[in-house]
């Protein structure tokens, strides 16, 4: 089960913080697309500890 921890919107759906997702196939797709928007939980009562992550390195464009 996943809990949404930040706003998320795509073709897979629209989720707000606090929403729960309990579909294993959808969970995998959401985590692949936006791991930082969701946290795995065992139950709806479980609190989610949000771990801050270092920002992703900037990617410079390659000119041809």
N, C-alpha and C positions, 0 to 999 in steps of 0.2 A: 504494500500500500504506500502511496506517496501523499505528501501534504504540500500544497503550493505555498511557497514562502515569498514570492514576489509575482507581480502581474505577468501574465503570459498569454500570448495570442498567436495562433497559427492555424493552418488547415486542420490540425489535430484538435482544436477547440480553443476556448477562451476560459482562463482560470484566474481567480483572484486569490490573494493570500488567505489561507484558512480552508480552501477547498481541498477535498480528498479525492484521490483517483484510485480505484480498486479494480483495475483491469490490467493484468500482467502484460499483454501485448501493447496497450497504450502506454503503460508505465515505461517500458523499454524505449519506445519512440520518443517520449517526452524527455527522458534522461539523455538520450543521444542528441536531441536538439538543443536543450537548455538545462544542463545539469544544475546550474546555479539557481534556477527558479523552483526546484523541487527538492524535498528531503524525504528519504525513506523513513517510514514509521511502522510500528507493529500494530498499533490500534489508534482509534480516533482520540483517545485520552492522552496518548503519549505526547509530551512536549518535545519540540524540535530544537536542538541546539544548533544555531547557525554559526558556522565557522567561516571567518573572513578569509578570503583567498587573495593572494597577490594578484595584481592586475596582469593580464596577458601582455606579453611583449608586443610592441608595435611592429607591424610588418611593413617593410618598405617596398614600394612597387619596383618592379624590374622593368627597365626600359630596353626595348629591342632595337 
